[in-house]
Amino acid sequence: SSGINAEYGVLVGEGVLQKQCRKELKPRQFFLFNDIIVYGTILIPKKKYKGLKVLPLDEVRIVSLEDTTPDRMNGWQIISLSKSFNVYAAHASEKHDWISHLNTCIASCQKRGEKKLAEPAPAWIPDDAATHCMICKKSKFNAVNRKHHCRRCGKICCNGCSTKRLLLVAQSTEPVRVCDPCFADASSKSTSQQRADSSGEEASDGEHQEVQDPGPAQFFS
């Protein structure tokens, strides 16, 4: 693992998964530790990686995905406060192993310190899933009318339906683009919270890369 486990802790398993990026699926190396997930771009298979990102397991949950197309089978969604996305394994048995070990590690972390996943980051809908704005359903995308993603729900929308910005502290220190319905919903919840607080009541979420024959994931416990 090229020193990865020495840097982060107890390595539970590792393998290559297809990660759904904005435009296409791309291979990414994933490392599962007892308390975090680490993933990044593969430079040299099993040796060198770049852009490693870390997700603490105490703020992660896993949702299995139905098979849809031949290249989107054996998948699940990794949902966290700061980042959410879909990943796909090569085989159903590999998917089973990943989800089983992930859920075991997640359960262990959440027992040690309960953390509520209030409003997780959405998994962005892939660009090729929409030809028209998913909000107004009228605006057709082209070279001039560009696609935008709402950072709160992950839907693809036109510029006219995503003119507002919200501060989503788990994702960014600056306000980010959201669609108009999400802005209205967040504003409504904020108003309700302020009323509850004032009355003393408690208010009740680039380049295409190929990796040759990465082999199955390896798990060590």
Summary of the structure (lengths in Angstrom):
residues: 221
radius of gyration: 19.3
end to end distance: 16.0
largest distance: 61.5
contacts: 630
relative contact order: 0.15
helix: 25%
strand: 31%
